[in-house]
Amino acid sequence: MIRDITREDFSLFWPTFSAVIQAQETYAFDPSMTQAQAYTLWCEMPQKAFVFVENGHVLGTYYIKPNAMGPSSHICNCGYMVSSEARGKGIARRMCEHSQHVAIELGFDAMQFNSVVSTNDAAVRLWEKLGFAIVGTIPKAYQHAQLGLVDSYVMYKWLRN
């Protein structure tokens, strides 16, 4: 089930969130970010934030927000995280599909991911399967903890027919 996130949901998901940013493999967030800072960034600053809950366990979360202001405010941006024990079970796919419906309901015409780390093969493949295209490559944009400097992709999808 996907629903609006609560502060308690985020607290339950915090160990996963913290592990993801500390791994420095997929998110360009400060690895020393506190739970309070992360809550503000993920749940309060975006337009909306959601959780994927199954059997009372928070297995994933995503946010949606305008990618830019003014003349570019018709394009949204989302970020997704899935707990390690739930990866590979279609949760990111379901959250991304949900986010596209929410985006249209909120009046967005397109969705853009600003920095998909090129070495995050599972995410790149999934986004491509869901109709996103790599529209740009930012060379050496991400300092990967294991691999050093790697490229990031800008991925985009028009949501309207």
N, C-alpha and C positions, 0 to 999 in steps of 0.2 A: 504494500500500500504506500502510495506517495501522498504526503500531506505537508502543510505548512510546518516549518521547524519551530520548536520551542527552545527556550534557554536550557531546559532539562535535557532535551534531545541532543543539543550541542554538547552539553557536559558529558553525556554518555558516549558521544562520538569523539570527544577530545583526544583520547589516547591514539586513535587512528589518525586524526588530523595532525597531531604532533609528530607522530612517526613519519608521516608522509613528508612534511616540510623538513624534518631533520635529515631524512634520507638524501635530500637535495638531488633528486632524480627526475622530478616531474613538475614541481611548483616553484616559482620564483618568489617565494615568501621567506622572510627572515626566519631561519631555523630556531632562533631564540625567542620567537614571538610567544607572548603569554596567552593563556586561554582567554582572558578578557580582550586582548588586542585582536585575537583571531575571531572571537564572537562579533566584535564590531565590524571587522573586515568582511566576514562571510555572511553575517545575518542581518546587520543593521544598515550598512552602507548600500548594499544592493536593493533593487526594487522589491524582490521577493527571495525567499530561501525555502527549500523543501528538504524533507527527509524521506528515505525509503525505509520502511519498517516492516519487518516480518517476524511473526511470533514474539512480538515485544522487543525485538532487537533492532537497533538502528544500524543498518548495513551500508547506507550511503547517504549522500547529501549533495545538493546542488544549489547554486544561486543564479539569478537572472537580473541583469541590469542593462541600461543603455550603454552601448559601446562608446558613444561620444555624445556631445550636446548639439543643440541647434540643428543645422541642416543635415547632420548625420545621426540624429536621435532615432531614426527609423530602424537602425541596426542594433541588435542586442548582443550581449556577451554573456556567456555562462561559464561556470567552473563546476567540475564534478569530482567527487571523491567517493571511493568504495573501500570498505574495510578489507584487509588482506584475506580474511577467511571467506569472503563473499565474492572475490574476484573470479571472473570466468563463468559466472552464472547468469549473465544477461542483465544485471542490475544497471550498469552504466548505459546500456542500450535503452532500457525502459525509462531511465531518467532523462536521457537525451530526447527520446520520442515525446515524453511528457513535456519537456521544456519547450519543444517546438510548438506544441499546442498552446501552452501558456503564452509563449511569445506572440502568437497570432491574436490570442484573446486580449493581450495587453497593447495591441496595435503595432507591433513590430513587423517589418517586412522581410528582414533578413537576420541571420545569426553569424557572428564572426568569433573565431577563437584566435586571440592575438599572439599566443606563444605556446604552440604545441611542441614540446621537446622532440626533436627528430628521432631520438633513440627510444621513445615511448611507442614501440611498434604496435602494441595492442590498441592504444588509443588512436593512432594514425589510421590503422586498418578499420577500426570501428567507425570512426567519423567518415571515412571514405565510403564505407558500406551504407551509411545513412545519408549519403548524398553531398557531403562536404567536399570541397575541392581545395587543394593546396594552391593558394593564389600568390604566395610569396615565401621566400626563404630568407631568414635573417642569419647570415653567417656568424658562427661562434657567439651566439646570443645567450647561451646558457652555460654556466659553470657547473657541470655535472660532477658530483662528488667522486665518482669512480673513473670517469672517462675524460675529465678535463673539459675544455671548451667544445661544445657541440652546437649544431645549428638548431634553430627553432623555425616552425612553420606558422604562417598565417593561414587559417582555414576558414572557408566561407560557404554559406548556403543561402540562396534566395528562398523564402518560405511561401511566397504567394504564387498562385498559378498564373 
